[in-house]
Structures are given as C-alpha cells and as structure tokens.
Amino acid sequence: MKPTVRSVAGSLELLGAAIWLGGLVALGAIAAPIVFSVAPWPASADAMTLVFRRFDAVAMACAAIVLTAEALLAAGRDPWTRTDVARTALAALAAAAAVFEGMVVSPRIAALHVAGVIRGVGSAGAEMARLHDQAEACGKTEVLLLAAFIVLRGISLPHSDRVARVDARSPEK
C-alpha cells in the first residue's frame, strides 16, 4: 500500500473515532444531564430523543469510516501484530454497540416516548427504563472501547523515516 493511502486512511480513521468519541462524551456527560434537569418533561425528552437519533446516524457513519479505514490498513499489513488485532477488535466491538444502539435501542425508546410512556411508570415505563439503561451501557462501552482504540492507534503509528530531523551537530538552515 502506498504511504499516502496509508496516511490518509489512518487520518480518516482517527478523525472518525475522535468525532464519535467526542460526540458521545458531549451528549452523554454534558448535554443530556443538563437538558433533562433544566427543561420540563416532555419537552426535554422530545429534544433529547431528536438529538440522540441524529447522533446515532453520526456514530454509525463514524463507525463505518473507522472500520473501512481499518480494513484498508489491514490489507497492507503483514504480519499482524497483537496490537493490530486488539485495535481491530476494539473498533468492531464499538461499531457493533453503535449499530445496536442506533438500530434497536434508540428507535424503541423513541417509539415508547411518542406513545406517551413515562420512564418507570407501569410496565411500559419499566421497559423504557430498561432501554435507557441499555442505551447508557452502550454509550459507556463505546467510550471505553474508542478510548482504548485511539490509544492503540497512537501506539501503532509508524515511525517514518521521511520525517526530517535536525541533527543537533549541524546548524539550522
């Protein structure tokens, strides 16, 4: 694989992972707690349902970018190291969590919300609470997997001989 293709794929992979991870943290740790504590129900739930559904699409798109880039990089990798295998597994698991959340959990939460279900009230409310717990677990799992993925990507960045180094003995030009 050409170095330029490898560089672009690696950059896109990191960018996708960073957007995905940053979005999860911004929504889960910052926006959702504030919106749910400040805005009255059902407006808070209306707003966050829309926000989470839109972010699900972003997360799944980022997952596709990360997995595609990882596949491109894997095609030119021989032999695979343990770090390569671990990084690829982390990306695949995070992507699976994002797809499960975006295609299964979030749509069910949205449907229950539209039906007027209140979290924790009645059997439908118990289902809503269970789904919220699943969504939270998916988000936290994605955060941990993506953080580990980014660390492993950093560890496995190639040390390029093309980088110009200034020899301490020679005068700078």
Secondary structure, DSSP 8 states (H G I E B T S, - for coil): --HHHHHHHHHHHHHHHHHHHHHHHIIIIIIHHHHHHHS-TTHHHHHHHHHHHHHHHHHHHHHHHHHHHHHHHHHT-SS--HHHHHHHHHHHHHHHHHHHIIIIIHHHHHHHHHTT--TTSHHHHHHHHHHHHHHHHHHHHHHHHHHHHHHHHHHT----TTS----TTS---
